[in-house]
């Protein structure tokens, strides 16, 4: 017993080519039976190890008790251990090439000991009974270009907490509790998706989950792998999509993690100029090594196919694409053409996106890419990277710089709000105001706004209206929709108590109305990639800091006119040019939802249009019309 090779020659061949897409079903720990005896099959890749054994609760952490067999030249070690049972902790004890003694967590573990512990835990992820077949069938038809997508970015541990208790000192809701409360909130507000940050296992809370040690393990802070699947299942049954943050750019140096896994650089580049990110104190993956690419691509497939996640938002793409990212001269190695493009990472992205999206219709791959790298959302066959969508960081930076200004100075910065339309169709974009914008002394969204508190709320409503009218899918981080005043901290829950105050409730209702309007009218999403879907009415009204534009529906029905005043100045004589005569129905103003009120277009040139609507704009006034 235990001498049957399970990691076959075919597995080794596919892994060596980087195309064993079900790799996570073989490597790791898998409860099974051999010759009628229950136990667990373990397999780990440690190509330069002299010896590997499994230590755990089932053998008293004895390094000699369960020595693994090398399955073949690729360096996978395997063993079946009778009696090793679900729920028990384990690690791999590795003797390296230079006789180093290493105690490593399982890179393919599906469950992990709660920090500060670092052991892996045996679990069975195959026996969850899913109830989301209807959602998955519907998802196949999802089109990220022409469908509505409004994302609520969430860090579960700090979204909402239990009162402190000895049993739960962190106050975390588990995945099952969080699912119910979060789905209720998301449904009430009208978001289409949640995006979860910090789900893959990580040792340090303060990294927010961006320094991952357990790529195949939903963090045990909020429960088990089964609990996590329940979370996804529940969201799907409530009609909510789930996107996960995914971090293939780097990994931490923690002793139990991937760094120098078998005493040598297995997952990372050996040359520190290629293998280290000094700014972040982390290691960089070796994207040229087939087995490493396989580890990451199989991981993306694990989340989407095994856990039913609807997409991945890929963190720090720019750091992967540029060999000199965050590095000074002499700290990086040029590619074979002598420039700074990471050819191996480019190839990795094309491979990753082709496989993930080719196998999972309707799933999305989203790039957080902060430069003007061309064709991030272009097809790999056209030399694009193959992502579904890209975060629009340029729009976000310009928008926030404009919104922070005293209204008097906005007239000198009018182009910050109009410039994004010069490149709006270069990629398939998501407009984002993420967690990154409300930490590290950047202030919360409400606190960024100029003026006294009433004006801050008015500014933010005007800003959000502009965002929802502008082409691109939408993302808001938790707390931004009700005017969180403090910066976000992973250590405490959102300041929900603010909703006892009318101004915060009004803002929340206002955002809810925006989300409902956005989903209800195809003009606001179906033409995001169609230049005919957006038209400035007046892009040059800088002196008054008023923006007016149209969103056009592909069907020609329920087209929309937006007018937004970004100053505290009353404009009782304001007129907006419109394309044709007829009725223009006001459906939203600065108060939020309104009783629809009809304005008749009058003949006479205005904003280079043949007709106009007289609409007195209040200080920070808003008018959204249907025609």
HUGIWO-V725267 format. One record per residue. D_CENTER is the distance of its C-alpha to the mean C-alpha in Angstrom with 1 decimal. Layout:
BEGIN
<<D_CENTER> <D_CENTER>>
END
This chain:
BEGIN
<<44.6> <41.5> <43.0> <41.3> <38.7> <35.6> <33.5> <35.6> <36.7> <34.5> <31.5> <32.5> <33.0> <29.6> <27.8> <29.9> <28.8> <25.1> <25.0> <25.3> <22.2> <23.3> <23.9> <22.2> <25.0> <27.6> <26.5> <25.9> <28.0> <29.1> <31.7> <34.5> <38.2> <40.7> <44.3> <43.8> <42.5> <39.1> <37.0> <33.8> <33.2> <31.5> <30.4> <29.0> <28.8> <30.8> <32.8> <34.9> <35.7> <39.4> <38.8> <36.0> <36.6> <34.7> <35.4> <34.6> <36.0> <37.9> <40.0> <40.2> <37.9> <40.8> <39.9> <42.9> <42.5> <40.0> <40.0> <37.9> <39.2> <37.9> <37.2> <37.8> <37.6> <33.8> <33.7> <32.3> <34.1> <34.6> <36.6> <37.2> <38.1> <40.2> <39.4> <36.0> <34.3> <31.1> <30.1> <31.8> <30.3> <30.7> <30.1> <31.3> <34.3> <34.5> <37.6> <36.5> <38.6> <40.2> <40.7> <37.8> <37.0> <33.3> <31.6> <28.2> <25.6> <24.9> <21.9> <21.7> <22.3> <20.7> <21.6> <22.3> <24.8> <23.6> <23.4> <25.7> <26.9> <25.4> <27.0> <25.5> <26.5> <28.0> <26.4> <26.6> <23.4> <25.4> <27.3> <24.7> <26.1> <23.5> <24.2> <21.5> <23.5> <23.8> <20.1> <19.6> <22.6> <21.4> <18.0> <20.0> <21.1> <17.8> <17.7> <14.7> <17.3> <19.8> <18.1> <16.8> <13.1> <12.4> <9.3> <9.9> <7.5> <9.4> <10.8> <13.4> <16.1> <16.6> <15.9> <19.5> <22.0> <25.4> <28.4> <29.3> <31.4> <32.7> <31.1> <27.6> <27.8> <24.1> <24.1> <20.9> <20.7> <20.3> <17.9> <20.7> <21.6> <18.1> <17.6> <20.8> <20.3> <16.7> <17.6> <20.7> <18.9> <16.4> <19.4> <21.6> <19.4> <18.5> <14.8> <14.0> <10.6> <8.9> <5.3> <6.6> <6.7> <9.8> <10.7> <12.4> <15.7> <16.4> <19.8> <19.2> <17.7> <17.7> <15.2> <12.5> <11.7> <11.2> <14.7> <14.7> <18.1> <17.5> <15.1> <16.7> <17.1> <15.1> <16.2> <19.7> <19.2> <18.6> <20.9> <21.4> <19.6> <21.6> <20.4> <16.7> <17.9> <19.7> <16.7> <15.0> <18.5> <19.3> <16.3> <17.3> <20.9> <20.1> <18.5> <14.9> <12.1> <9.4> <5.9> <5.1> <3.8> <6.9> <9.6> <12.5> <13.8> <15.9> <17.3> <19.6> <23.4> <24.1> <27.3> <26.1> <23.0> <22.8> <24.6> <28.1> <27.7> <31.3> <32.8> <31.7> <28.6> <27.2> <23.5> <23.8> <26.2> <29.5> <30.1> <28.4> <28.1> <25.7> <24.5> <23.7> <21.4> <23.9> <21.9> <19.4> <22.1> <20.3> <21.2> <20.0> <19.9> <22.9> <21.4> <25.0> <25.8> <25.5> <25.0> <22.1> <20.4> <21.3> <19.8> <16.3> <16.7> <18.2> <15.3> <12.8> <15.6> <16.1> <12.9> <13.4> <17.2> <18.2> <15.7> <15.3> <11.5> <10.9> <8.3> <5.9> <3.5> <6.5> <7.3> <10.8> <12.0> <15.0> <16.2> <16.6> <18.3> <20.9> <23.4> <24.5> <21.1> <22.1> <25.5> <29.1> <31.8> <33.0> <29.8> <28.4> <29.9> <30.1> <29.5> <32.6> <32.9> <33.0> <29.8> <26.3> <24.2> <22.8> <24.3> <23.1> <19.4> <19.9> <21.6> <19.0> <16.2> <18.9> <19.8> <16.3> <15.3> <18.9> <19.0> <15.8> <16.2> <20.0> <20.0> <17.6> <18.4> <16.1> <12.9> <10.4> <9.1> <7.1> <8.5> <8.1> <11.9> <14.2> <17.5> <19.5> <19.3> <20.8> <19.5> <15.9> <15.7> <19.3> <20.8> <21.5> <25.2> <25.3> <24.0> <20.4> <17.4> <16.5> <12.9> <12.6> <11.0> <10.5> <9.5> <13.1> <13.7> <17.4> <17.6> <15.7> <18.2> <21.2> <20.4> <20.1> <23.2> <25.1> <24.3> <25.4> <28.7> <31.9> <32.7> <35.8> <34.0> <31.5> <34.2> <34.2> <30.4> <30.2> <28.9> <25.6> <24.7> <26.3> <25.3> <21.9> <23.9> <25.6> <22.6> <20.7> <21.4> <20.9> <17.4> <15.4> <13.4> <11.0> <12.6> <10.4> <11.9> <9.3> <10.5> <11.8> <14.4> <15.9> <16.8> <19.5> <22.2> <20.2> <21.2> <19.5> <19.2> <22.6> <24.2> <23.5> <25.7> <29.3> <32.4> <33.4> <31.3> <32.3> <31.5> <28.1> <27.2> <28.8> <26.9> <23.5> <24.5> <25.7> <22.5> <20.3> <22.8> <22.7> <18.9> <19.3> <22.2> <20.7> <19.4> <15.7> <13.1> <12.2> <9.6> <11.3> <10.7> <13.1> <16.7> <16.6> <18.0> <21.2> <21.8> <20.9> <23.6> <22.6> <19.8> <17.1> <18.1> <16.7> <20.4> <21.2> <20.1> <19.5> <22.9> <23.5> <27.2> <26.7> <26.8> <30.5> <31.0> <31.5> <29.6> <26.3> <27.0> <27.9> <24.7> <22.7> <25.1> <24.7> <20.8> <21.5> <24.1> <21.8> <19.2> <22.3> <23.8> <20.7> <20.6> <24.4> <25.2> <24.2> <25.3> <22.1> <19.7> <21.9> <23.2> <20.0> <21.1> <24.8> <26.8> <29.1> <26.4> <26.6> <29.7> <30.7> <33.8> <34.3> <32.0> <34.7> <35.7> <34.8> <37.9> <36.9> <33.1> <32.8> <30.3> <31.3> <29.7> <29.6> <27.0> <28.8> <28.2> <28.8> <31.5> <33.2> <33.1> <31.6> <30.9> <29.9> <31.1> <29.3> <31.3> <29.9> <32.0> <30.4> <33.6> <35.7> <38.5> <40.0> <40.5> <43.1> <44.2> <40.8> <40.8> <38.1> <39.1> <38.4> <39.0> <41.5> <43.8> <43.2> <41.3> <38.0> <36.6> <34.8> <32.0> <30.2> <31.4> <30.6> <31.4> <28.8> <30.2> <33.9> <36.7> <36.5> <39.2> <40.6> <41.5> <43.8> <43.4> <46.5> <48.0> <48.0> <45.9> <42.9> <39.9> <41.7> <41.4> <44.5> <43.6> <42.1> <41.1> <42.4> <39.7> <40.4> <37.2> <37.1> <35.8> <32.0> <32.9> <30.8> <32.0> <30.2> <32.7> <32.9> <35.4>>
END
